[in-house]
């Protein structure tokens, strides 16, 4: 009798333990959700995180943003990767942390296996711009100019491992040209030197380049997006210019630790979709040259895996390092 009672108690305890994640997911969220941003306040990652936090709060939930900077975003990524998989710690991941850095240096997290993607909330394009003194108005003319001056044409980037750096390296590979990379600590100093003529060209971020283009401080050559951009409709795409492989740009989305319950993942996706499809956010994004992708978690997983493989291939072919 005692043996049967012990078995019954043990069975009941096991069932309660097994049901705990399900019950927890059903009650989610019952405490504040922390959105971990890997960059300083003011950037696109920060805007994405704060937009989601605001929309969650407007919907009756509590969400807070924490900026955890350092190591190109790797510190924040590692922090979230090791957090409890309960949905209360959400990473605002981006191209560098989840697709580029893993190929450039040894990290304390596994970009492919330590996270479950929720969705990509914002994406923008790179755009190839040159100093007005560069004698080229099209990509063909720029390639011809670079081939006529091997090793003398310079391209600036926002830093080693940035999309501006890696797509510049891809441009070298697909066009068969020899251009010299000049890395900067951020986009602002790179653009300053481009305008001053200290460097010749740059794959800038669309949202930051448009004011310089409209002010005629730089000349646009091609935008690395699938379609022309309404803000600068006369600028052709890289595909129209003969280089469809160069479609690229920064992206920013939400990730949670591996083993987070599916019900929590579904909740966060539904809330993110609602937040970033709202008219006010769409209007804000349009002004900033941003697009909300908002694919499902499964679609986002494939997108991130494709980006990981694509940039890994470029980095390997170019023998690129973080230094």
N, C-alpha and C positions, 0 to 999 in steps of 0.2 A: 504493500500500500504506500509506504513511504517512498519506495523506489519509483512507483508510478507518479506520485505527487511531484517528486524531484524532476522527473522527465517532463511533466506538464509545465512546471515552472520554467524549466530550461527552454522548452519549445516556445512558450509565451515570450520570454525575454528575447530569443532569437528573432521571432516575428516582429517584435517591437523595434528591435535594432534595424532590421531590414526595411521596415516601413518608415524609419526616421527621416531619410533623405526625401522620400516622397512627401511626407507630412510637412517637412521644412520648406520644400519647394512650393507646396500649396499655400503656405502662409507668407511666402515671399512677396514683397519686401516688408519686413517688420522692423527694420532698423535702417539708418542712413546708408546709402550707396556711395562709395568713394570712387571717384573717377580720377585715375592716376594719369597725369599729363607728363610726358617725358621731356618737355621743352619749357622754356621760360614763358611767362605771361605775355600775351599780345600776338603770338604766332597763330598759324592756322590750327595746329593741334589744340592749342588753348581755347580758341574760339569754338571749335567743335565740341570740346569737353564741356565748356560753360553753357553752350547752347542746349546740350542734352540735359545738363543739370537743371537749367532753368525750366525746361519743358516738363521734366519729371516733377519738379516742385510745384509747377502750375497744376499738374494733374493730381496733387495731393500726396506725393511721395516726398521723401527727403533725400537730396543728393548734394554732395559737396565735391569740390575740385581740389586736388592736391598736385602742385607742380613739383615733380621730383626729377631734377635735371642731372646731367653728367654722363660722360662716356658716350655721347651721341645718342642718348636715349636708352642705352643698355642697362643703366642702373634701375630705371623705372620698370623696364621689361622684366628684369630678374626679380624685382620686388613682387610684381604681380604673379609671375610664374610660380613663385613659392608661397603665395597667399592661399588661404583656405578656399576650396572650390565651392563657395556658397553663394556667389553672385553679388557679394557686398564689396568686392574689389574688382573694378573694371579698368582695363588698360586702354588708353587712347593710343593705339599702335599706329605706326606709319611705315612707309616704304623702307626707311633705313633700318628700323629695329627688326622688322619681320621678313625682309627680302634681300637687303644689301649687306648689312654689317656681318651676318653669319659667314659670308664668303671672304671677309677681309680680316677677321681676327677671331681669336678664341673667346667665346662668351660663356657666361655662367648659366645660360639658359638655352634650351633647344627651341629655336624659332618655329620649327615645324610640328613639334609634338607637345610642347608645354602649354599651348593655348587652344581654345575653341574660338574661332572667328564668329562674331555676331553679324556685322555688316560694315561696309565702307560708307561712311557718312558724307565724305567730301573728297572730291578729286579736282585737280586742275592740271593744266598742261605745261610742259616746257615750251619755250619759244626761242628760236635761234635769232639772236640779234648781233649786229656788228657796229663798231664805231663808224660814224659817217664817212671817215676818210678811207675806209676799206673799199677798194674798187670792185665791188660786187653787189648786185641787187637781187640775184637769184642763187639757189643752191648750186646750180651748174657753174655759174660764174665764180662762186666761192671755192668750189672744188678745183676749178682750173687755176685760180689764183694760188691756192695752197700747193698744187702740184708744180707750179712755176717757181715757188719759193719754199722748197722743202725745209722743215725745221724752223722756219722764220715766223710763221703765223702762230699766234698764241691764243689759247682759249682759257678764259677764267672760269672758276667754279666756286660754289658756296663752301667748298671744303672737300677733302678726300672722302669718298663714299656717298656724296650727295648725288641726286639724280642728274644735276648739271654736269658733274664729273663723269659719271658712268655712261650717260648718253653721248657725251663728247668723245669718250673712248670708243663707243660703238660707231660713231660717225667716222672716226679714223679707220676702223676696221672695214666697214661696208663701202666707204668711198676710196679706200686705198691711199690715204693721204698721211703726211707726217706733220702734225701740228703739236705744239708744246703746251702741256697742261700747267696752269698757274693757279694753285689752290689758295683760297682766302678763308678767313674765319667768319663766314656768313655771307649773305647775298649783298648787303649794303656796301661793304668796302670793295667787293668785286665790281659792282655796278659803277661805283665812283671811279675806279681805275679804267673801266671800259669807256666811260664818257670822256675821261681825260686823255684817252688814247694810249695808255700804258700797256693795255692788252687789246687784241683785235676783235675778239668775238666771245660769245657766251651763250650757253643754253640757260636762259634765265627762267624764273617762274612767272607764268602768265600774269598772275594777280599783281606782281610787283613791277613787271615790265611795261604794262599798258601806259602808266603816266609818263614814263620816259619816252615811249614811242610817240604818244600824242604831243609831247613837248619837243619832238624831233631831236632828242639828245642821242638816240640810237636809231639804227635802221633795222626794221624787222625783215627777216629773210623767209622764215617759214614757221608755222606753229605746229607743234607735235601732238595735235589732237585729231580725232577721226573726222571732224567737220570744222569748217571755218568758224571763227569766233565772232559773234555779233558786235562785240566792242571794237573789233578791228577787221571788218569784213573784207577788206582788200588784201589781207595777208593770206597767201595760200597755205595749205597744209603740207606737211612733209611728204605725204603720199602723192599729192598733186605735183610735188617737186621731184618725184622719182625715188623717194626714200621712205617707203611705208614702214620699214623696220624700226624707224626712229620714233614712232608714236610712243610718247612717254610723259610722265609727270608725277608729281607728288600725290600721294593719297593718304587718307586718315580715316581710321575706323575703330571699332570697339572689339575688344578681345577679353575673354575671361579664362581663368586657369583651367587646364584639362580636368576632366571628371566633374565639371559643374553640371548639375542636373539639367536634363533637356527642358523641363518645364521652365526653369530660370532662363535658359537660353532663348526659348520661345517668347517669354515675357519681355526680355530686353530688346529682342528684335522688333516685336510689335510696337513697343514704345518708341524705339529709335525711328522706325518708319513713319510713325505718326508725327513725331517731332520734326523730322527733316523734310517732310512733305507739306508741312504747314505753310500757308501763303506768306507769312512774314519772314520765315527762314528762307524760302525760295527766292523772295525778292532781295534779301540781303546777299544771298549767294550769287545771284545774277550780277549784282553790282561789283562783286569781288572776283568774278570770273571763276567761281567754283560750281561744281556740279555734284549733286547727291546721287550716288549710285544705288544704294539701298537694296542690293541683292540679298537673297535669303542666306542663312548661315552656310548651307551647302554650296551655293553659288560663290559665296565669299571665300570659302575654303579653297575652291578650285582657282579662283582669281589670284589669291595670295600664293598658292603653290606654283602657278604659272609665272608670276612675277619673280618668285624665288629662283626658279629654274632659268628664266631668261637672263636675269642679272648675274647669276652664277656663271652662266656660259660666257657672258661678255668679260667678266672679271678674270676668268680662267684663261681665255684667249689672249687678253691683254696683259696677263701676268701682273695684275694690279694689286698693290698692297695698301694697307691703311696709312703707311708712312710716306 
